Amino acid sequence: MQVTLRNVAHVRSGDKGDTACISVIAYSPELYELIREQLTAERFGAFYKGVIAGPVTRFEAPGLEALQFVAEGALGGGVSRSLRLDNYGKALGSAILAYPIEAPERLQNQMRAM
């Protein structure tokens, strides 16, 4: 079944200059594996096509069931230089929660907001 990322994980985000850091934290180890397989750095960048100008790097933290994405060139020059007020790390983190994830029904009891 198809769900959104918000059903299987939550996010934390921050920004520094023109770089956004977005952590995706799964609700369980099984859900982490789904996210790890389906949300690559390339797919993360494609989701924000036209917004992120630089490379996206993904770091894995399996002991925390988390992925961190570092997106360079994502904030229009940075908070103090950009007129794009909706484009800071928190807005980008919130947006990725709409990313589609394919999940088996057997994991439905581990998901949120179904």
N, CA, C and O atoms as a MOPAC input file, in Angstrom:
PM7 MOZYME 1SCF
protein

 N      0.84000 1    -1.17000 1     0.00000 1
 C      0.00000 1     0.00000 1     0.00000 1
 C      0.88900 1     1.23800 1     0.00000 1
 O      2.01400 1     1.22400 1     0.50000 1
 N      0.35100 1     2.30600 1    -0.57400 1
 C      1.13300 1     3.53700 1    -0.59600 1
 C      0.69500 1     4.44200 1     0.55400 1
 O     -0.49600 1     4.67200 1     0.76400 1
 N      1.67700 1     4.94700 1     1.28900 1
 C      1.45200 1     5.88900 1     2.37700 1
 C      2.39100 1     7.07000 1     2.14100 1
 O      3.16100 1     7.07100 1     1.18100 1
 N      2.32700 1     8.05300 1     2.99900 1
 C      3.28700 1     9.14300 1     2.89800 1
 C      4.33500 1     8.97600 1     3.99000 1
 O      4.14000 1     8.24100 1     4.95800 1
 N      5.43100 1     9.66400 1     3.81400 1
 C      6.51900 1     9.58000 1     4.78000 1
 C      6.04200 1     9.91600 1     6.18900 1
 O      6.53500 1     9.34200 1     7.16000 1
 N      5.08100 1    10.84500 1     6.31200 1
 C      4.57100 1    11.22700 1     7.63600 1
 C      3.96200 1    10.04300 1     8.38900 1
 O      3.88700 1    10.07200 1     9.61700 1
 N      3.52900 1     9.00600 1     7.67400 1
 C      2.95300 1     7.83300 1     8.31800 1
 C      4.01100 1     6.91300 1     8.91400 1
 O      3.71200 1     6.12000 1     9.80700 1
 N      5.24700 1     7.01300 1     8.42600 1
 C      6.28900 1     6.07900 1     8.85800 1
 C      7.46000 1     6.73900 1     9.58500 1
 O      8.32600 1     6.05300 1    10.12700 1
 N      7.48200 1     8.09000 1     9.59200 1
 C      8.62400 1     8.78900 1    10.20100 1
 C      8.24900 1    10.21500 1    10.56900 1
 O      7.22500 1    10.74700 1    10.13900 1
 N      9.10500 1    10.80800 1    11.37000 1
 C      8.99500 1    12.25000 1    11.62000 1
 C     10.32700 1    12.88100 1    11.22100 1
 O     11.30800 1    12.17600 1    10.98200 1
 N     10.35500 1    14.20500 1    11.15000 1
 C     11.56100 1    14.89300 1    10.70400 1
 C     11.99800 1    15.95600 1    11.70500 1
 O     11.20000 1    16.48500 1    12.47800 1
 N     13.27400 1    16.24200 1    11.66100 1
 C     13.88400 1    17.37000 1    12.37000 1
 C     14.73100 1    18.08000 1    11.33600 1
 O     15.30200 1    17.44500 1    10.44900 1
 N     14.81300 1    19.38000 1    11.44800 1
 C     15.55600 1    20.09900 1    10.43100 1
 C     16.27000 1    21.30400 1    11.01500 1
 O     15.97100 1    21.77200 1    12.11400 1
 N     17.21200 1    21.77700 1    10.24500 1
 C     17.94500 1    22.97400 1    10.60500 1
 C     18.60100 1    23.54400 1     9.37300 1
 O     18.66300 1    22.89500 1     8.32900 1
 N     19.08400 1    24.74500 1     9.49800 1
 C     19.76500 1    25.33800 1     8.35900 1
 C     20.97000 1    26.11900 1     8.83500 1
 O     21.00300 1    26.64700 1     9.94700 1
 N     21.94300 1    26.17700 1     7.97400 1
 C     23.17600 1    26.92100 1     8.22600 1
 C     23.60100 1    27.52600 1     6.90700 1
 O     24.01100 1    26.82000 1     5.98600 1
 N     23.49900 1    28.83200 1     6.82500 1
 C     23.83200 1    29.47600 1     5.56300 1
 C     22.88300 1    29.02000 1     4.47500 1
 O     21.66500 1    29.13000 1     4.61500 1
 N     23.43600 1    28.51300 1     3.40100 1
 C     22.64900 1    28.06800 1     2.25200 1
 C     22.41200 1    26.55600 1     2.26500 1
 O     21.96600 1    25.99400 1     1.26500 1
 N     22.70400 1    25.89700 1     3.38200 1
 C     22.59300 1    24.44900 1     3.48000 1
 C     21.49100 1    24.06600 1     4.45800 1
 O     21.42400 1    24.58900 1     5.57100 1
 N     20.63000 1    23.14800 1     4.03200 1
 C     19.57500 1    22.61600 1     4.89400 1
 C     19.96200 1    21.20600 1     5.32000 1
 O     20.45100 1    20.41700 1     4.51100 1
 N     19.74500 1    20.89600 1     6.58100 1
 C     19.97000 1    19.55200 1     7.11500 1
 C     18.61600 1    19.02900 1     7.59000 1
 O     17.97600 1    19.62700 1     8.45500 1
 N     18.19600 1    17.91900 1     7.01800 1
 C     16.89700 1    17.35100 1     7.35500 1
 C     17.09800 1    15.90100 1     7.77400 1
 O     17.60700 1    15.08800 1     7.00200 1
 N     16.69900 1    15.58800 1     8.99000 1
 C     16.78700 1    14.22100 1     9.49600 1
 C     15.40700 1    13.58400 1     9.43300 1
 O     14.41200 1    14.18000 1     9.84500 1
 N     15.36500 1    12.36900 1     8.91400 1
 C     14.13800 1    11.58700 1     8.82300 1
 C     14.29300 1    10.43500 1     9.79800 1
 O     15.18500 1     9.60300 1     9.64200 1
 N     13.42800 1    10.38100 1    10.80700 1
 C     13.54900 1     9.39100 1    11.87800 1
 C     12.34500 1     8.46100 1    11.83300 1
 O     11.20900 1     8.89600 1    12.02300 1
 N     12.59700 1     7.18100 1    11.58000 1
 C     11.52500 1     6.19200 1    11.45300 1
 C     10.91100 1     5.87200 1    12.80600 1
 O     11.55300 1     6.00800 1    13.84800 1
 N      9.65800 1     5.44400 1    12.76800 1
 C      8.95800 1     5.05900 1    13.99000 1
 C      9.33500 1     3.66500 1    14.48000 1
 O      9.02600 1     3.31400 1    15.61900 1
 N      9.99800 1     2.86200 1    13.64400 1
 C     10.42100 1     1.51900 1    14.05300 1
 C     11.56400 1     1.06400 1    13.15000 1
 O     11.76500 1     1.62900 1    12.07500 1
 N     12.30900 1     0.05100 1    13.57600 1
 C     13.39200 1    -0.46200 1    12.72700 1
 C     12.88900 1    -0.97900 1    11.37000 1
 O     13.56000 1    -0.79600 1    10.35400 1
 N     11.73100 1    -1.61200 1    11.34900 1
 C     11.19200 1    -2.12200 1    10.09200 1
 C     10.83400 1    -0.97600 1     9.13500 1
 O     11.07100 1    -1.06700 1     7.93000 1
 N     10.27100 1     0.08600 1     9.67800 1
 C      9.93000 1     1.23400 1     8.85600 1
 C     11.19200 1     1.95900 1     8.38300 1
 O     11.21100 1     2.52800 1     7.29100 1
 N     12.23800 1     1.93800 1     9.20200 1
 C     13.51500 1     2.52300 1     8.79000 1
 C     14.03000 1     1.84800 1     7.52800 1
 O     14.51900 1     2.51600 1     6.61700 1
 N     13.92300 1     0.52700 1     7.47300 1
 C     14.40500 1    -0.20300 1     6.29600 1
 C     13.65000 1     0.22500 1     5.03900 1
 O     14.24900 1     0.36100 1     3.97200 1
 N     12.33900 1     0.43900 1     5.15700 1
 C     11.56000 1     0.92200 1     4.00500 1
 C     12.06800 1     2.27200 1     3.53800 1
 O     12.26900 1     2.49200 1     2.34300 1
 N     12.27200 1     3.16600 1     4.47800 1
 C     12.72800 1     4.51400 1     4.14500 1
 C     14.12800 1     4.47100 1     3.54500 1
 O     14.40600 1     5.13700 1     2.54800 1
 N     15.00100 1     3.68700 1     4.15700 1
 C     16.38500 1     3.58500 1     3.67900 1
 C     16.43000 1     3.10000 1     2.23500 1
 O     17.24400 1     3.57700 1     1.44400 1
 N     15.56200 1     2.15400 1     1.88900 1
 C     15.53000 1     1.61700 1     0.53200 1
 C     14.90100 1     2.59200 1    -0.47300 1
 O     15.32800 1     2.65700 1    -1.62600 1
 N     13.90600 1     3.33500 1    -0.04200 1
 C     13.11400 1     4.12100 1    -0.99100 1
 C     13.46300 1     5.60700 1    -1.07200 1
 O     13.18200 1     6.24600 1    -2.08600 1
 N     14.06500 1     6.16300 1    -0.03200 1
 C     14.36800 1     7.59800 1    -0.04000 1
 C     15.87700 1     7.79900 1    -0.15900 1
 O     16.58100 1     7.97600 1     0.83500 1
 N     16.34800 1     7.76700 1    -1.39400 1
 C     17.76800 1     7.96300 1    -1.67300 1
 C     18.06700 1     9.46000 1    -1.74900 1
 O     17.15100 1    10.28200 1    -1.77900 1
 N     19.33300 1     9.80200 1    -1.78000 1
 C     19.72500 1    11.20300 1    -1.94900 1
 C     19.21300 1    11.74300 1    -3.28300 1
 O     18.78400 1    12.89400 1    -3.36900 1
 N     19.26000 1    10.91000 1    -4.32000 1
 C     18.79300 1    11.33200 1    -5.63700 1
 C     17.29400 1    11.60900 1    -5.63500 1
 O     16.84200 1    12.60600 1    -6.19800 1
 N     16.52400 1    10.72700 1    -5.00200 1
 C     15.06900 1    10.91900 1    -4.93800 1
 C     14.70900 1    12.11300 1    -4.06200 1
 O     13.76700 1    12.84700 1    -4.35900 1
 N     15.46000 1    12.30100 1    -2.98800 1
 C     15.24000 1    13.46200 1    -2.12200 1
 C     15.42900 1    14.74400 1    -2.93300 1
 O     14.59000 1    15.64400 1    -2.88400 1
 N     16.53000 1    14.82600 1    -3.67700 1
 C     16.79500 1    15.99600 1    -4.50200 1
 C     15.74400 1    16.19900 1    -5.58100 1
 O     15.33000 1    17.32900 1    -5.84000 1
 N     15.30900 1    15.11400 1    -6.21300 1
 C     14.29100 1    15.20600 1    -7.25500 1
 C     12.95900 1    15.68900 1    -6.69800 1
 O     12.21200 1    16.38200 1    -7.38900 1
 N     12.65700 1    15.32900 1    -5.46100 1
 C     11.41600 1    15.77500 1    -4.82400 1
 C     11.37800 1    17.29800 1    -4.73200 1
 O     10.31000 1    17.90500 1    -4.81600 1
 N     12.54600 1    17.91000 1    -4.56000 1
 C     12.66800 1    19.36400 1    -4.44600 1
 C     13.17500 1    20.00300 1    -5.73900 1
 O     13.81500 1    21.05300 1    -5.70200 1
 N     12.89600 1    19.38400 1    -6.86300 1
 C     13.38500 1    19.88900 1    -8.15000 1
 C     13.08800 1    21.38400 1    -8.28700 1
 O     11.95700 1    21.82800 1    -8.08900 1
 N     14.12200 1    22.14100 1    -8.62700 1
 C     13.97700 1    23.58000 1    -8.79300 1
 C     14.17200 1    24.37100 1    -7.50800 1
 O     14.23000 1    25.60000 1    -7.53900 1
 N     14.27100 1    23.68400 1    -6.39200 1
 C     14.46100 1    24.35700 1    -5.09300 1
 C     15.89200 1    24.18600 1    -4.59900 1
 O     16.52400 1    25.14500 1    -4.15700 1
 N     16.39400 1    22.95900 1    -4.67800 1
 C     17.75400 1    22.67000 1    -4.22100 1
 C     18.69400 1    22.78100 1    -5.41200 1
 O     18.58400 1    22.01900 1    -6.37300 1
 N     19.61900 1    23.73400 1    -5.34600 1
 C     20.52500 1    23.98800 1    -6.46700 1
 C     21.79600 1    23.14800 1    -6.41100 1
 O     22.43100 1    22.93200 1    -7.44300 1
 N     22.17700 1    22.67500 1    -5.24100 1
 C     23.42500 1    21.93900 1    -5.08400 1
 C     23.20300 1    20.46200 1    -4.83400 1
 O     22.08800 1    19.95800 1    -4.96800 1
 N     24.27000 1    19.77200 1    -4.47000 1
 C     24.17000 1    18.33500 1    -4.22200 1
 C     23.46200 1    18.02300 1    -2.90700 1
 O     23.41400 1    18.83900 1    -1.98700 1
 N     22.91600 1    16.81100 1    -2.85600 1
 C     22.30100 1    16.28100 1    -1.63700 1
 C     23.12200 1    15.07400 1    -1.21100 1
 O     23.39500 1    14.18200 1    -2.01500 1
 N     23.50900 1    15.05100 1     0.04700 1
 C     24.25900 1    13.92900 1     0.60500 1
 C     23.40700 1    13.27800 1     1.68000 1
 O     22.79400 1    13.96700 1     2.49400 1
 N     23.36700 1    11.94600 1     1.68400 1
 C     22.59600 1    11.21200 1     2.69100 1
 C     23.54500 1    10.49000 1     3.63800 1
 O     24.49300 1     9.83400 1     3.20700 1
 N     23.28000 1    10.61900 1     4.91700 1
 C     24.02300 1     9.90900 1     5.95100 1
 C     23.05400 1     8.98500 1     6.67200 1
 O     21.91800 1     9.36400 1     6.95300 1
 N     23.50900 1     7.76200 1     6.97200 1
 C     22.66400 1     6.79300 1     7.65300 1
 C     23.08300 1     6.65800 1     9.10700 1
 O     24.27100 1     6.63300 1     9.42500 1
 N     22.09100 1     6.57200 1     9.98400 1
 C     22.31100 1     6.31700 1    11.40300 1
 C     21.39100 1     5.16700 1    11.80800 1
 O     20.36300 1     5.38900 1    12.44800 1
 N     21.76000 1     3.92700 1    11.43500 1
 C     20.86500 1     2.79700 1    11.65500 1
 C     20.52800 1     2.54600 1    13.12200 1
 O     19.42600 1     2.08700 1    13.42100 1
 N     21.43200 1     2.83000 1    14.03000 1
 C     21.14300 1     2.64200 1    15.45200 1
 C     20.06100 1     3.57900 1    15.96000 1
 O     19.43200 1     3.31400 1    16.98400 1
 N     19.84700 1     4.66300 1    15.24900 1
 C     18.80300 1     5.63500 1    15.60100 1
 C     17.59000 1     5.51300 1    14.68500 1
 O     16.60600 1     6.23400 1    14.85300 1
 N     17.66000 1     4.59900 1    13.71300 1
 C     16.63500 1     4.47800 1    12.67500 1
 C     16.41200 1     5.82100 1    11.98900 1
 O     15.27600 1     6.26100 1    11.81500 1
 N     17.51400 1     6.46900 1    11.60100 1
 C     17.42600 1     7.81000 1    11.01800 1
 C     18.32100 1     7.95700 1     9.79300 1
 O     19.36200 1     7.31300 1     9.66600 1
 N     17.87300 1     8.82700 1     8.90300 1
 C     18.66400 1     9.26200 1     7.75700 1
 C     18.79500 1    10.76700 1     7.86000 1
 O     17.83700 1    11.45100 1     8.22000 1
 N     19.96500 1    11.28900 1     7.54900 1
 C     20.12200 1    12.73300 1     7.49900 1
 C     20.49500 1    13.12500 1     6.07700 1
 O     21.38200 1    12.53400 1     5.46000 1
 N     19.79800 1    14.13200 1     5.57600 1
 C     20.04600 1    14.66600 1     4.24900 1
 C     20.62200 1    16.06300 1     4.39600 1
 O     20.04400 1    16.91900 1     5.06700 1
 N     21.75900 1    16.28400 1     3.76500 1
 C     22.39100 1    17.60000 1     3.75400 1
 C     22.23600 1    18.12400 1     2.33200 1
 O     22.80700 1    17.58200 1     1.38600 1
 N     21.45300 1    19.19000 1     2.20200 1
 C     21.13500 1    19.75600 1     0.89300 1
 C     21.81400 1    21.11000 1     0.74200 1
 O     21.44100 1    22.08500 1     1.39500 1
 N     22.80600 1    21.15100 1    -0.11900 1
 C     23.53300 1    22.40100 1    -0.36700 1
 C     22.80200 1    23.22300 1    -1.42300 1
 O     22.19600 1    22.67600 1    -2.34400 1
 N     22.86800 1    24.53200 1    -1.27800 1
 C     22.19600 1    25.40400 1    -2.23500 1
 C     20.69100 1    25.30800 1    -2.14100 1
 O     19.99400 1    25.43100 1    -3.14800 1
 N     20.18000 1    25.08800 1    -0.93500 1
 C     18.74600 1    24.86000 1    -0.75300 1
 C     17.99100 1    26.05900 1    -0.21400 1
 O     16.76000 1    26.05300 1    -0.19700 1
 N     18.69800 1    27.08300 1     0.22500 1
 C     18.02100 1    28.14600 1     0.97200 1
 C     18.16000 1    29.52200 1     0.33800 1
 O     18.09600 1    30.54000 1     1.02800 1
 N     18.35000 1    29.55200 1    -0.96800 1
 C     18.39200 1    30.83600 1    -1.66700 1
 C     19.46500 1    31.77100 1    -1.16000 1
 O     19.26900 1    32.98600 1    -1.14300 1
 N     20.60200 1    31.22500 1    -0.74300 1
 C     21.69100 1    32.04800 1    -0.23300 1
 C     21.76000 1    32.09400 1     1.27600 1
 O     22.75200 1    32.56700 1     1.83100 1
 N     20.73900 1    31.61700 1     1.94900 1
 C     20.71400 1    31.61900 1     3.40900 1
 C     19.64400 1    32.54300 1     3.95300 1
 O     19.13400 1    33.41100 1     3.24500 1
 N     19.31700 1    32.35100 1     5.19900 1
 C     18.22500 1    33.08600 1     5.83400 1
 C     18.41300 1    34.59000 1     5.73900 1
 O     17.45500 1    35.31400 1     5.46800 1
 N     19.61600 1    35.06800 1     5.95500 1
 C     19.83600 1    36.51600 1     5.96100 1
 C     19.96900 1    37.12000 1     4.56100 1
 O     19.96500 1    38.34300 1     4.42000 1
 N     20.08700 1    36.28500 1     3.52600 1
 C     20.27100 1    36.80100 1     2.16200 1
 C     19.07500 1    36.55500 1     1.26400 1
 O     19.00100 1    37.13500 1     0.18000 1
 N     18.13700 1    35.71700 1     1.67200 1
 C     17.05900 1    35.30300 1     0.78700 1
 C     15.75500 1    36.03300 1     1.07200 1
 O     15.45200 1    36.37100 1     2.21600 1
 N     15.00500 1    36.26400 1     0.03500 1
 C     13.65000 1    36.79400 1     0.17600 1
 C     12.61600 1    35.67400 1     0.15300 1
 O     11.41700 1    35.93500 1     0.24800 1
 N     13.07700 1    34.41300 1     0.02600 1
 C     12.17800 1    33.25400 1    -0.01000 1
 C     11.92000 1    32.79700 1     1.41900 1
 O     12.51000 1    31.81500 1     1.86900 1
 N     11.06800 1    33.48100 1     2.11900 1
 C     10.85100 1    33.23300 1     3.54200 1
 C     10.30200 1    31.85100 1     3.85000 1
 O     10.48500 1    31.35600 1     4.96200 1
 N      9.64000 1    31.22000 1     2.90600 1
 C      9.08100 1    29.89400 1     3.16800 1
 C     10.06700 1    28.77400 1     2.86500 1
 O      9.68900 1    27.60400 1     2.92700 1
 N     11.28300 1    29.08300 1     2.55000 1
 C     12.20100 1    28.08500 1     2.04200 1
 C     13.34100 1    27.75700 1     3.00700 1
 O     14.43700 1    27.40800 1     2.56900 1
 N     13.10100 1    27.86400 1     4.28200 1
 C     14.12500 1    27.51400 1     5.24700 1
 C     14.03700 1    26.03100 1     5.57500 1
 O     13.12400 1    25.34300 1     5.11900 1
 N     14.98300 1    25.54300 1     6.36400 1
 C     15.06400 1    24.11900 1     6.66700 1
 C     13.77200 1    23.51800 1     7.18800 1
 O     13.41900 1    22.40600 1     6.79600 1
 N     13.05700 1    24.21300 1     8.05400 1
 C     11.82000 1    23.66300 1     8.61600 1
 C     10.74700 1    23.47600 1     7.55000 1
 O     10.00900 1    22.49100 1     7.58100 1
 N     10.65200 1    24.40900 1     6.61200 1
 C      9.67700 1    24.27000 1     5.53100 1
 C     10.04000 1    23.09400 1     4.62600 1
 O      9.16000 1    22.35000 1     4.19400 1
 N     11.31900 1    22.92400 1     4.34000 1
 C     11.74400 1    21.79400 1     3.51900 1
 C     11.49000 1    20.47700 1     4.24800 1
 O     11.06000 1    19.49800 1     3.63800 1
 N     11.75600 1    20.45500 1     5.54400 1
 C     11.50700 1    19.25300 1     6.33700 1
 C     10.03600 1    18.88800 1     6.36900 1
 O      9.67400 1    17.71600 1     6.26900 1
 N      9.20900 1    19.87800 1     6.50400 1
 C      7.76100 1    19.63700 1     6.51500 1
 C      7.28800 1    19.10200 1     5.17400 1
 O      6.44100 1    18.20900 1     5.12900 1
 N      7.81600 1    19.63100 1     4.09000 1
 C      7.38600 1    19.22400 1     2.75300 1
 C      7.71200 1    17.76400 1     2.45600 1
 O      6.91700 1    17.08100 1     1.81100 1
 N      8.86700 1    17.26800 1     2.91300 1
 C      9.26300 1    15.89600 1     2.58000 1
 C      8.31700 1    14.87800 1     3.20900 1
 O      8.28700 1    13.72500 1     2.77800 1
 N      7.55600 1    15.27300 1     4.20200 1
 C      6.60300 1    14.35000 1     4.82500 1
 C      5.52700 1    13.88300 1     3.84600 1
 O      4.83500 1    12.90200 1     4.11900 1
 N      5.37600 1    14.56300 1     2.71700 1
 C      4.42100 1    14.15000 1     1.69100 1
 C      5.01600 1    13.13300 1     0.71200 1
 O      4.31200 1    12.66200 1    -0.18000 1
 N      6.28300 1    12.79000 1     0.86000 1
 C      6.94300 1    11.84800 1    -0.04100 1
 C      6.23400 1    10.48400 1     0.03100 1
 O      5.96300 1     9.99300 1     1.12700 1
 N      5.93200 1     9.86900 1    -1.11900 1
 C      5.23000 1     8.57900 1    -1.10000 1
 C      6.16400 1     7.41000 1    -0.77200 1
 O      7.29000 1     7.33200 1    -1.26200 1
 N      5.66600 1     6.52000 1     0.06100 1
 C      6.40000 1     5.31900 1     0.46800 1
 C      5.50300 1     4.10400 1     0.23300 1
 O      4.32400 1     4.11300 1     0.58500 1
 N      6.07600 1     3.06500 1    -0.36300 1
 C      5.36100 1     1.79400 1    -0.50200 1
 C      5.63900 1     0.96200 1     0.74700 1
 O      6.79300 1     0.72200 1     1.10200 1
 N      4.57300 1     0.53000 1     1.40500 1
 C      4.72200 1    -0.22300 1     2.65200 1
 C      3.79500 1    -1.42700 1     2.64000 1
 O      2.66500 1    -1.33900 1     2.16000 1
 N      4.26700 1    -2.55100 1     3.16400 1
 C      3.38800 1    -3.72100 1     3.26500 1
 C      2.33800 1    -3.50300 1     4.36700 1
 O      2.61300 1    -2.86500 1     5.38300 1
 N      1.16100 1    -4.03200 1     4.15000 1
 C      0.08100 1    -3.86500 1     5.13000 1
 C      0.44200 1    -4.44600 1     6.49400 1
 O     -0.08000 1    -3.99400 1     7.51300 1
 N      1.32100 1    -5.43400 1     6.52800 1
 C      1.68900 1    -6.05600 1     7.80000 1
 C      2.36800 1    -5.07600 1     8.76300 1
 O      2.43800 1    -5.34200 1     9.96300 1
 N      2.87300 1    -3.93700 1     8.24700 1
 C      3.52700 1    -2.94400 1     9.10200 1
 C      2.58800 1    -1.80900 1     9.49600 1
 O      3.01400 1    -0.84500 1    10.13200 1
 N      1.33600 1    -1.91400 1     9.12900 1
 C      0.39200 1    -0.84100 1     9.38500 1
 C      0.27700 1    -0.50100 1    10.87600 1
 O      0.06400 1     0.66200 1    11.22000 1
 N      0.41000 1    -1.47000 1    11.74600 1
 C      0.29100 1    -1.20100 1    13.19500 1
 C      1.47000 1    -0.40300 1    13.74600 1
 O      1.41200 1     0.06000 1    14.88500 1
 N      2.53500 1    -0.23300 1    12.97000 1
 C      3.68800 1     0.55900 1    13.39600 1
 C      3.63600 1     1.98600 1    12.85800 1
 O      4.48100 1     2.81600 1    13.19300 1
 N      2.64600 1     2.26200 1    12.02800 1
 C      2.55100 1     3.56400 1    11.37700 1
 C      1.70200 1     4.52200 1    12.19900 1
 O      0.96600 1     4.11000 1    13.09500 1
 N      1.81600 1     5.79900 1    11.88000 1
 C      1.04300 1     6.85200 1    12.54200 1
 C      0.03300 1     7.45100 1    11.56100 1
 O      0.23900 1     7.43300 1    10.34800 1
 N     -1.03000 1     7.96600 1    12.09800 1
 C     -2.03000 1     8.75800 1    11.34500 1
 C     -2.56100 1     8.04200 1    10.12000 1
 O     -2.66500 1     8.64400 1     9.05200 1
 N     -2.89100 1     6.79700 1    10.25000 1
 C     -3.46100 1     6.04200 1     9.11300 1
 C     -4.94700 1     6.29600 1     9.02700 1
 O     -5.61500 1     5.75900 1     8.14400 1

